[in-house]
Amino acid sequence: MKEIIIVTGNMGSGKSSFCKALLKKTSNYTYICLDDFRKRKFEDVLTESHNPLEFEKEVAIATQNEIAKQKRPNG
């Protein structure tokens, strides 16, 4: 069974640094960074037509896709 590690904490607490250091030590994990999603969607957030749930949906789909990949026999 694969492991899922969820890292939470306040802004600037070192979550990204910790995850990047972990990835350097092992390649057994996939890093899903919320900041990367925010950067890609930054312009959308500034528009009035932005649906605030789209960001959450995109992150949830990416997470579900990674979990599904790990469940496959060759994942």
C-alpha positions as CSV (number, residue, x, y, z in Angstrom):
1,M,0.0,0.0,0.0
2,K,1.3,3.5,-0.9
3,E,1.6,6.2,1.6
4,I,0.1,9.7,1.4
5,I,1.8,12.4,3.3
6,I,-0.2,15.7,3.8
7,V,1.8,18.6,5.0
8,T,0.0,21.5,6.5
9,G,1.0,24.7,8.3
10,N,1.0,28.4,8.3
11,M,2.4,30.5,5.5
12,G,6.1,30.7,5.6
13,S,6.4,27.7,8.0
14,G,8.6,25.7,5.6
15,K,6.1,23.2,4.1
16,S,7.4,23.6,0.6
17,S,11.0,23.4,1.7
18,F,10.3,20.3,3.7
19,C,8.6,18.6,0.7
20,K,11.4,19.5,-1.7
21,A,14.0,18.1,0.7
22,L,11.9,14.9,1.0
23,L,11.8,14.6,-2.7
24,K,15.6,14.9,-2.9
25,K,15.9,12.0,-0.5
26,T,13.4,9.7,-2.2
27,S,11.6,9.7,-5.5
28,N,8.7,7.6,-4.2
29,Y,6.4,10.6,-3.7
30,T,4.6,13.0,-5.9
31,Y,4.5,16.6,-4.7
32,I,1.3,18.6,-5.3
33,C,2.0,22.2,-4.3
34,L,-1.0,24.5,-3.8
35,D,1.2,27.5,-4.5
36,D,1.8,26.2,-8.1
37,F,-1.9,26.0,-8.7
38,R,-2.4,29.5,-7.2
39,K,0.4,30.9,-9.5
40,R,-1.3,29.4,-12.6
41,K,-4.7,30.7,-11.6
42,F,-3.6,34.1,-10.3
43,E,-5.0,36.1,-13.2
44,D,-8.3,34.3,-13.0
45,V,-8.6,35.2,-9.3
46,L,-8.4,38.8,-10.2
47,T,-11.3,38.8,-12.6
48,E,-14.9,39.2,-11.4
49,S,-16.0,36.2,-13.5
50,H,-13.7,33.9,-11.4
51,N,-15.5,30.9,-9.8
52,P,-13.9,30.6,-6.4
53,L,-14.5,26.8,-6.3
54,E,-12.5,26.2,-9.5
55,F,-9.2,26.3,-7.7
56,E,-10.4,23.8,-5.1
57,K,-11.8,21.5,-7.9
58,E,-8.5,21.6,-9.8
59,V,-6.5,20.7,-6.7
60,A,-8.9,17.9,-5.8
61,I,-8.8,16.5,-9.3
62,A,-5.0,16.6,-9.4
63,T,-4.9,14.8,-6.0
64,Q,-7.4,12.2,-7.0
65,N,-5.4,11.5,-10.2
66,E,-2.2,11.0,-8.3
67,I,-3.9,8.7,-5.8
68,A,-5.4,6.7,-8.7
69,K,-2.0,6.4,-10.4
70,Q,-0.6,5.0,-7.1
71,K,-3.4,2.4,-6.9
72,R,-2.6,0.9,-10.4
73,P,-0.3,-2.2,-10.3
74,N,2.4,-0.4,-12.3
75,G,1.8,3.0,-10.5
